[in-house]
Amino acid sequence: MIASTSDLNKVIEKLNQIGYIHEGNLEIPDREAFKYTGKEHLQTHHLYVCPKNSKELQRHITFSDYLKSHPEAIKLYSQVKKEGARLFPDNIEKYLEYKSDCISELYKKCGLIK
């Protein structure tokens, strides 16, 4: 749980010790992003740290819970992510753009947007 700036600083320090680099919030309040280098085996995930009561954490949980209870949504989202990664392996902006329509539709279905 991140409750204060000093807690965040401790998390940043600990993650740095195992090779993660703090990128800041990347213009998304209440979400701190971390990247890594030299760990190609970890290229399957992104690491974010959110305060316990943040809206951003709640959004992540709502989306995750929706996916867990809707296998067809998992299949669709997985296919879109895989195709985006295949098409844009070195261009994160294009990859994000590619999957944005799918995410918007899934957000509507789970009540995150209208």
DSSP file (Angstrom, degrees, kcal/mol; ACC not computed):
  #  RESIDUE AA STRUCTURE BP1 BP2  ACC     N-H-->O    O-->H-N    N-H-->O    O-->H-N    TCO  KAPPA ALPHA  PHI   PSI    X-CA   Y-CA   Z-CA
    1    1 A M              0   0    0      0, 0.0     2,-0.7     0, 0.0    48,-0.0   0.000 360.0 360.0 360.0 130.0    0.0    0.0    0.0
    2    2 A I        +     0   0    0     48,-0.5    50,-0.8     1,-0.1     3,-0.1  -0.907 360.0 157.0-101.3 113.3    1.3    3.4   -1.0
    3    3 A A        +     0   0    0     -2,-0.7     2,-0.3     1,-0.2    -1,-0.1   0.594  60.8  13.0-111.3 -16.8    0.0    6.0    1.5
    4    4 A S  S  > S-     0   0    0      1,-0.1     4,-2.3     0, 0.0    -1,-0.2  -0.933  79.6 -95.8-152.8 171.2    2.5    8.8    1.2
    5    5 A T  H  > S+     0   0    0     -2,-0.3     4,-2.7     1,-0.2     5,-0.2   0.882 123.1  54.2 -60.9 -38.7    5.4   10.2   -0.9
    6    6 A S  H  > S+     0   0    0      2,-0.2     4,-1.9     1,-0.2    -1,-0.2   0.881 107.0  51.1 -66.6 -35.1    7.9    8.5    1.5
    7    7 A D  H  > S+     0   0    0      2,-0.2     4,-2.2     1,-0.2    -2,-0.2   0.929 110.7  49.0 -63.1 -44.5    6.1    5.1    0.9
    8    8 A L  H  X S+     0   0    0     -4,-2.3     4,-2.9     1,-0.2    -2,-0.2   0.916 108.7  53.0 -60.9 -43.1    6.4    5.7   -2.9
    9    9 A N  H  X S+     0   0    0     -4,-2.7     4,-2.3     1,-0.2    -1,-0.2   0.882 108.4  50.7 -60.4 -38.0   10.1    6.6   -2.5
   10   10 A K  H  X S+     0   0    0     -4,-1.9     4,-2.6     2,-0.2    -1,-0.2   0.908 111.1  48.1 -65.3 -41.9   10.7    3.3   -0.7
   11   11 A V  H  X S+     0   0    0     -4,-2.2     4,-2.9     2,-0.2     5,-0.3   0.933 111.1  50.7 -63.8 -45.7    8.9    1.4   -3.4
   12   12 A I  H  X S+     0   0    0     -4,-2.9     4,-2.3     1,-0.2    -2,-0.2   0.921 112.1  47.8 -57.1 -45.2   10.9    3.1   -6.1
   13   13 A E  H  X S+     0   0    0     -4,-2.3     4,-1.7    -5,-0.2    -2,-0.2   0.923 113.3  46.8 -63.0 -45.9   14.1    2.3   -4.3
   14   14 A K  H  X S+     0   0    0     -4,-2.6     4,-0.7     1,-0.2    -2,-0.2   0.919 114.3  46.6 -64.6 -44.1   13.2   -1.4   -3.8
   15   15 A L  H ><>S+     0   0    0     -4,-2.9     5,-2.7     1,-0.2     3,-0.8   0.873 108.9  55.9 -66.8 -35.4   12.1   -1.8   -7.4
   16   16 A N  H ><5S+     0   0    0     -4,-2.3     3,-1.7    -5,-0.3    -1,-0.2   0.876  99.7  60.7 -61.5 -36.9   15.3   -0.1   -8.6
   17   17 A Q  H 3<5S+     0   0    0     -4,-1.7    -1,-0.2     1,-0.3    -2,-0.2   0.758 107.6  44.7 -63.4 -24.1   17.4   -2.6   -6.6
   18   18 A I  T <<5S-     0   0    0     -3,-0.8    -1,-0.3    -4,-0.7    -2,-0.2   0.167 131.7 -88.0-108.3  18.0   15.9   -5.4   -8.7
   19   19 A G  T < 5S+     0   0    0     -3,-1.7    18,-0.6     1,-0.3     2,-0.3   0.489  81.1 133.2 100.6   3.7   16.3   -3.6  -12.0
   20   20 A Y  E   < -A   36   0A   0     -5,-2.7     2,-0.5    16,-0.1    -1,-0.3  -0.692  41.5-148.7 -90.6 143.0   13.1   -1.5  -12.5
   21   21 A I  E     -A   35   0A   0     14,-3.3    14,-2.5    -2,-0.3     2,-0.3  -0.945  16.7-125.4-114.1 125.3   13.4    2.1  -13.5
   22   22 A H  E     -A   34   0A   0     -2,-0.5    12,-0.2    12,-0.2     3,-0.1  -0.526  25.5-179.5 -71.3 126.8   10.7    4.6  -12.4
   23   23 A E  E     -     0   0A   0     10,-2.9     3,-0.4     1,-0.4    11,-0.2   0.433  38.2-122.3-104.3  -2.9    9.1    6.4  -15.3
   24   24 A G  E     -A   33   0A   0      9,-0.7     9,-3.1     1,-0.2    -1,-0.4  -0.502  51.9 -49.7  87.3-164.8    6.8    8.7  -13.3
   25   25 A N    >   -     0   0    0      7,-0.2     3,-1.8    -2,-0.2    -1,-0.2   0.546  60.0-137.5 -89.1  -5.4    3.0    8.7  -13.9
   26   26 A L  T 3  S-     0   0    0     -3,-0.4    -2,-0.1     1,-0.3     6,-0.0   0.865  72.1 -55.6  50.5  40.3    3.2    9.1  -17.7
   27   27 A E  T 3  S+     0   0    0      1,-0.1    -1,-0.3     4,-0.0    -3,-0.0   0.668 116.3 112.7  68.0  21.3    0.3   11.6  -17.4
   28   28 A I    X   -     0   0    0     -3,-1.8     3,-1.0     3,-0.3    -1,-0.1  -0.919  66.0-133.7-121.5 104.1   -2.0    9.2  -15.6
   29   29 A P  T 3  S+     0   0    0      0, 0.0    27,-0.2     0, 0.0     3,-0.1  -0.175  85.4  19.4 -56.3 146.9   -2.6   10.5  -12.0
   30   30 A D  T 3  S+     0   0    0      1,-0.1     2,-0.3    26,-0.1    27,-0.2   0.766 105.2  95.5  64.5  28.6   -2.3    7.9   -9.2
   31   31 A R    <   -     0   0    0     -3,-1.0     2,-0.5    19,-0.1    -3,-0.3  -0.874  54.0-164.7-149.0 116.0   -0.3    5.4  -11.3
   32   32 A E  E     - B   0  49A   0     17,-2.9    17,-2.3    -2,-0.3     2,-0.3  -0.873  15.4-148.3-101.3 128.9    3.4    5.2  -11.3
   33   33 A A  E     -AB  24  48A   0     -9,-3.1   -10,-2.9    -2,-0.5    -9,-0.7  -0.694  10.5-166.3-100.5 149.2    5.0    3.3  -14.1
   34   34 A F  E     -AB  22  47A   0     13,-2.1    13,-0.9    -2,-0.3     2,-0.2  -0.993   3.1-172.5-133.8 140.5    8.2    1.2  -14.1
   35   35 A K  E     -A   21   0A   0    -14,-2.5   -14,-3.3    -2,-0.4     2,-0.3  -0.713   6.6-154.3-121.4 176.5   10.2   -0.2  -16.9
   36   36 A Y  E     -A   20   0A   0    -16,-0.2     2,-0.3    -2,-0.2   -16,-0.1  -0.968   2.6-151.3-147.4 159.7   13.2   -2.5  -17.1
   37   37 A T  S    S+     0   0    0    -18,-0.6    -2,-0.0    -2,-0.3     0, 0.0  -0.959  75.7  25.2-131.5 153.2   16.1   -3.3  -19.3
   38   38 A G  S    S+     0   0    0     -2,-0.3     3,-0.1     1,-0.1    -1,-0.1   0.672  92.1 100.9  72.4  16.2   18.0   -6.5  -19.9
   39   39 A K    >   +     0   0    0      1,-0.1     3,-2.7    -3,-0.1     4,-0.1  -0.495  34.4 160.6-129.6  63.6   15.1   -8.7  -18.8
   40   40 A E  G >  S+     0   0    0      1,-0.3     3,-1.8     2,-0.2    -1,-0.1   0.798  71.6  67.1 -57.2 -29.5   13.6   -9.9  -22.1
   41   41 A H  G 3  S+     0   0    0      1,-0.3    -1,-0.3    -3,-0.1     3,-0.2   0.652  98.0  55.2 -65.8 -13.7   11.9  -12.7  -20.3
   42   42 A L  G X  S+     0   0    0     -3,-2.7     3,-1.5     1,-0.2    -1,-0.3   0.300  70.1 109.4 -99.4   8.5    9.7  -10.1  -18.6
   43   43 A Q  T <   +     0   0    0     -3,-1.8    -1,-0.2     1,-0.3    -2,-0.1   0.312  61.7  80.3 -69.7  14.8    8.5   -8.5  -21.8
   44   44 A T  T 3  S+     0   0    0     -3,-0.2     2,-0.3     2,-0.0    -1,-0.3   0.397  94.3  33.5-100.7   2.0    5.1  -10.0  -21.0
   45   45 A H    <   -     0   0    0     -3,-1.5     2,-0.3     2,-0.0    -3,-0.0  -0.963  61.3-134.9-150.4 166.0    3.9   -7.4  -18.5
   46   46 A H        -     0   0    0     -2,-0.3     2,-0.5   -11,-0.0   -11,-0.1  -0.915  24.0-138.5-117.0 151.2    4.0   -3.7  -17.4
   47   47 A L  E     +B   34   0A   0    -13,-0.9   -13,-2.1    -2,-0.3     2,-0.3  -0.954  25.6 170.4-117.3 124.5    4.5   -2.8  -13.8
   48   48 A Y  E     -B   33   0A   0     -2,-0.5     2,-0.4   -15,-0.2   -15,-0.2  -0.951  19.6-153.4-127.8 149.2    2.5    0.0  -12.2
   49   49 A V  E     -B   32   0A   0    -17,-2.3   -17,-2.9    -2,-0.3    -2,-0.0  -0.994  18.9-180.0-122.9 128.6    2.2    1.1   -8.5
   50   50 A C        -     0   0    0     -2,-0.4   -48,-0.5   -19,-0.2   -19,-0.1  -0.942  34.2-101.9-127.0 147.3   -1.0    2.8   -7.4
   51   51 A P    >   -     0   0    0      0, 0.0     3,-1.8     0, 0.0     6,-0.3  -0.364  41.6-110.5 -61.4 150.0   -2.2    4.2   -4.1
   52   52 A K  T 3  S+     0   0    0    -50,-0.8   -49,-0.1     1,-0.3    -2,-0.0   0.841 114.0  34.9 -53.3 -41.8   -4.6    1.9   -2.3
   53   53 A N  T 3  S+     0   0    0      4,-0.1    -1,-0.3     5,-0.0     2,-0.1   0.093  88.9 132.1-104.8  22.8   -7.7    4.1   -2.7
   54   54 A S    <>  -     0   0    0     -3,-1.8     4,-1.9     1,-0.1     5,-0.1  -0.414  61.4-131.7 -79.5 151.2   -6.9    5.6   -6.1
   55   55 A K  H  > S+     0   0    0      1,-0.2     4,-2.4     2,-0.2     5,-0.1   0.857 108.9  58.2 -63.4 -36.2   -9.4    5.7   -9.0
   56   56 A E  H  > S+     0   0    0      2,-0.2     4,-2.2     1,-0.2    -1,-0.2   0.906 105.5  47.8 -63.9 -41.8   -6.7    4.3  -11.3
   57   57 A L  H  > S+     0   0    0     -6,-0.3     4,-2.5     1,-0.2    -1,-0.2   0.923 111.1  51.7 -63.5 -43.1   -6.3    1.2   -9.1
   58   58 A Q  H  X S+     0   0    0     -4,-1.9     4,-2.7     1,-0.2    -2,-0.2   0.887 108.2  52.1 -60.9 -38.4  -10.1    0.8   -9.0
   59   59 A R  H  X S+     0   0    0     -4,-2.4     4,-2.5     2,-0.2     5,-0.2   0.935 109.9  48.5 -62.3 -46.2  -10.2    1.0  -12.8
   60   60 A H  H  X S+     0   0    0     -4,-2.2     4,-2.6     1,-0.2    -2,-0.2   0.917 113.5  47.0 -59.3 -44.4   -7.6   -1.7  -13.1
   61   61 A I  H  X S+     0   0    0     -4,-2.5     4,-3.0     2,-0.2     5,-0.2   0.919 111.6  50.1 -66.0 -44.0   -9.4   -4.0  -10.7
   62   62 A T  H  X S+     0   0    0     -4,-2.7     4,-2.2     2,-0.2    -2,-0.2   0.930 113.9  45.2 -59.7 -46.4  -12.8   -3.4  -12.4
   63   63 A F  H  X S+     0   0    0     -4,-2.5     4,-2.5     2,-0.2    -2,-0.2   0.926 114.5  48.1 -64.3 -45.6  -11.3   -4.2  -15.8
   64   64 A S  H  X S+     0   0    0     -4,-2.6     4,-2.5    -5,-0.2    -2,-0.2   0.921 111.6  49.6 -61.3 -45.7   -9.4   -7.3  -14.5
   65   65 A D  H  X S+     0   0    0     -4,-3.0     4,-1.5     2,-0.2    -1,-0.2   0.896 110.3  51.5 -61.5 -40.4  -12.5   -8.6  -12.7
   66   66 A Y  H  X S+     0   0    0     -4,-2.2     4,-0.5    -5,-0.2     3,-0.4   0.948 111.0  47.2 -61.4 -48.3  -14.6   -8.1  -15.9
   67   67 A L  H >< S+     0   0    0     -4,-2.5     3,-1.2     1,-0.2     7,-0.4   0.909 108.5  55.2 -60.3 -42.2  -12.0  -10.1  -18.0
   68   68 A K  H 3< S+     0   0    0     -4,-2.5    -1,-0.2     1,-0.3    -2,-0.2   0.825 113.4  41.6 -61.3 -31.0  -11.9  -12.9  -15.4
   69   69 A S  H 3< S+     0   0    0     -4,-1.5    -1,-0.3    -3,-0.4    -2,-0.2   0.381 111.3  58.4 -99.8   4.5  -15.6  -13.4  -15.6
   70   70 A H    XX  -     0   0    0     -3,-1.2     4,-1.8    -4,-0.5     3,-1.0  -0.739  57.4-178.4-135.1  86.4  -16.0  -13.0  -19.4
   71   71 A P  H 3> S+     0   0    0      0, 0.0     4,-2.3     0, 0.0     5,-0.2   0.824  84.4  57.9 -55.9 -34.3  -13.9  -15.6  -21.3
   72   72 A E  H 3> S+     0   0    0      1,-0.2     4,-2.2     2,-0.2     5,-0.1   0.854 105.5  50.6 -66.1 -32.9  -15.0  -14.2  -24.6
   73   73 A A  H <> S+     0   0    0     -3,-1.0     4,-2.9     2,-0.2     5,-0.3   0.890 108.9  51.4 -69.8 -39.7  -13.6  -10.8  -23.6
   74   74 A I  H  X S+     0   0    0     -4,-1.8     4,-2.7    -7,-0.4     5,-0.2   0.931 110.7  48.9 -60.7 -45.2  -10.3  -12.4  -22.6
   75   75 A K  H  X S+     0   0    0     -4,-2.3     4,-2.3     2,-0.2    -2,-0.2   0.937 114.3  44.8 -61.6 -47.7  -10.1  -14.1  -26.0
   76   76 A L  H  X S+     0   0    0     -4,-2.2     4,-2.4     2,-0.2    -2,-0.2   0.948 115.6  46.3 -61.1 -50.3  -10.8  -10.9  -27.9
   77   77 A Y  H  X S+     0   0    0     -4,-2.9     4,-2.6     1,-0.2    -1,-0.2   0.892 112.5  51.1 -62.2 -40.8   -8.5   -8.7  -25.9
   78   78 A S  H  X S+     0   0    0     -4,-2.7     4,-2.6    -5,-0.3    -1,-0.2   0.912 110.2  49.1 -62.6 -43.4   -5.7  -11.3  -26.1
   79   79 A Q  H  X S+     0   0    0     -4,-2.3     4,-2.5    -5,-0.2     5,-0.2   0.924 112.3  47.7 -63.2 -43.9   -6.0  -11.6  -29.9
   80   80 A V  H  X S+     0   0    0     -4,-2.4     4,-2.6     2,-0.2    -2,-0.2   0.919 113.3  48.0 -64.2 -43.6   -5.9   -7.8  -30.3
   81   81 A K  H  X S+     0   0    0     -4,-2.6     4,-2.5     2,-0.2    -2,-0.2   0.917 112.8  48.2 -64.1 -43.1   -2.9   -7.5  -28.0
   82   82 A K  H  X S+     0   0    0     -4,-2.6     4,-2.2     2,-0.2    -2,-0.2   0.918 113.7  46.6 -63.8 -43.0   -1.0  -10.3  -29.8
   83   83 A E  H  X S+     0   0    0     -4,-2.5     4,-2.6    -5,-0.2     5,-0.2   0.908 112.4  50.4 -66.9 -40.7   -1.8   -8.8  -33.2
   84   84 A G  H  X S+     0   0    0     -4,-2.6     4,-2.6     1,-0.2    -2,-0.2   0.904 111.1  48.8 -61.2 -41.8   -0.8   -5.3  -32.1
   85   85 A A  H  < S+     0   0    0     -4,-2.5    -1,-0.2     2,-0.2    -2,-0.2   0.872 112.4  48.9 -66.2 -36.4    2.5   -6.7  -30.7
   86   86 A R  H  < S+     0   0    0     -4,-2.2    -2,-0.2    -5,-0.2    -1,-0.2   0.914 116.9  41.2 -68.1 -42.5    3.1   -8.5  -34.0
   87   87 A L  H  < S+     0   0    0     -4,-2.6    -2,-0.2     1,-0.2    -1,-0.2   0.853 129.9  25.5 -73.7 -35.3    2.4   -5.4  -36.1
   88   88 A F    ><  +     0   0    0     -4,-2.6     3,-1.2    -5,-0.2    -1,-0.2  -0.459  66.0 153.9-130.3  60.2    4.2   -2.9  -33.9
   89   89 A P  T 3  S+     0   0    0      0, 0.0    -1,-0.1     0, 0.0     3,-0.1   0.743  84.0  30.6 -65.2 -22.5    6.9   -4.7  -31.9
   90   90 A D  T 3  S+     0   0    0      1,-0.1     2,-0.4    -3,-0.1    -5,-0.1   0.164 107.1  74.6-121.2  18.0    9.0   -1.6  -31.6
   91   91 A N    <>  +     0   0    0     -3,-1.2     4,-2.3     1,-0.1     3,-0.2  -0.771  48.7 178.6-136.0  89.9    6.4    1.2  -31.5
   92   92 A I  H  > S+     0   0    0     -2,-0.4     4,-2.7     1,-0.2     5,-0.2   0.841  82.7  56.6 -61.8 -35.2    4.5    1.4  -28.2
   93   93 A E  H  > S+     0   0    0      2,-0.2     4,-2.3     1,-0.2    -1,-0.2   0.931 110.2  43.6 -63.7 -44.9    2.4    4.4  -29.4
   94   94 A K  H  > S+     0   0    0      2,-0.2     4,-2.6     1,-0.2    -2,-0.2   0.881 112.9  53.2 -66.6 -38.1    1.1    2.5  -32.4
   95   95 A Y  H  X S+     0   0    0     -4,-2.3     4,-1.8    -7,-0.2    -2,-0.2   0.938 110.7  46.2 -61.4 -47.1    0.5   -0.6  -30.3
   96   96 A L  H  X S+     0   0    0     -4,-2.7     4,-0.8     1,-0.2    -2,-0.2   0.906 113.2  49.6 -62.6 -41.8   -1.5    1.4  -27.8
   97   97 A E  H >X S+     0   0    0     -4,-2.3     3,-0.8     1,-0.2     4,-0.5   0.908 107.5  55.6 -62.3 -42.1   -3.5    3.0  -30.6
   98   98 A Y  H 3< S+     0   0    0     -4,-2.6     3,-0.3     1,-0.2     4,-0.3   0.882 114.3  37.9 -59.7 -40.8   -4.1   -0.4  -32.2
   99   99 A K  H 3X S+     0   0    0     -4,-1.8     4,-2.2     1,-0.2    -1,-0.2   0.490  91.6  92.7 -92.1  -1.2   -5.7   -1.8  -29.1
  100  100 A S  H <X S+     0   0    0     -3,-0.8     4,-2.5    -4,-0.8    -1,-0.2   0.866  82.8  52.0 -64.8 -38.2   -7.6    1.4  -28.0
  101  101 A D  H  X S+     0   0    0     -4,-0.5     4,-2.1    -3,-0.3    -1,-0.2   0.916 111.1  48.4 -64.0 -41.5  -10.9    0.6  -29.8
  102  102 A C  H  > S+     0   0    0     -4,-0.3     4,-2.4     2,-0.2    -2,-0.2   0.925 111.9  49.0 -62.7 -44.9  -11.0   -2.8  -28.2
  103  103 A I  H  X S+     0   0    0     -4,-2.2     4,-2.9     1,-0.2    -2,-0.2   0.918 109.0  52.9 -62.6 -43.2  -10.3   -1.4  -24.8
  104  104 A S  H  X S+     0   0    0     -4,-2.5     4,-2.0     1,-0.2    -1,-0.2   0.918 110.0  48.1 -58.7 -43.9  -13.0    1.3  -25.2
  105  105 A E  H  X S+     0   0    0     -4,-2.1     4,-2.0     1,-0.2    -1,-0.2   0.913 113.5  46.8 -63.7 -42.1  -15.6   -1.4  -26.1
  106  106 A L  H  X S+     0   0    0     -4,-2.4     4,-1.8     2,-0.2    -2,-0.2   0.881 109.2  54.7 -68.1 -37.0  -14.6   -3.5  -23.1
  107  107 A Y  H  <>S+     0   0    0     -4,-2.9     5,-2.5     1,-0.2     6,-1.0   0.893 107.9  50.5 -61.5 -39.6  -14.6   -0.5  -20.8
  108  108 A K  H ><5S+     0   0    0     -4,-2.0     3,-1.2     1,-0.2    -2,-0.2   0.935 109.2  51.4 -62.4 -45.6  -18.2    0.2  -21.9
  109  109 A K  H 3<5S+     0   0    0     -4,-2.0    -1,-0.2     1,-0.3    -2,-0.2   0.818 113.6  42.9 -63.5 -31.9  -19.2   -3.4  -21.2
  110  110 A C  T 3<5S-     0   0    0     -4,-1.8    -1,-0.3    -5,-0.1    -2,-0.2   0.357 117.8-109.2 -99.6   7.9  -17.8   -3.3  -17.7
  111  111 A G  T < 5S+     0   0    0     -3,-1.2    -3,-0.2    -4,-0.4    -4,-0.1   0.617  83.6 120.9  84.7  12.9  -19.2    0.1  -16.9
  112  112 A L  S   <S+     0   0    0     -5,-2.5     2,-0.3    -6,-0.2    -4,-0.2   0.794  83.3  16.4 -81.4 -27.0  -16.0    2.2  -16.9
  113  113 A I              0   0    0     -6,-1.0    -2,-0.3    -9,-0.1    -1,-0.2  -0.964 360.0 360.0-138.0 159.0  -17.2    4.5  -19.7
  114  114 A K              0   0    0     -2,-0.3    -6,-0.1    -3,-0.1    -1,-0.0   0.419 360.0 360.0-101.7 360.0  -20.6    5.2  -21.2
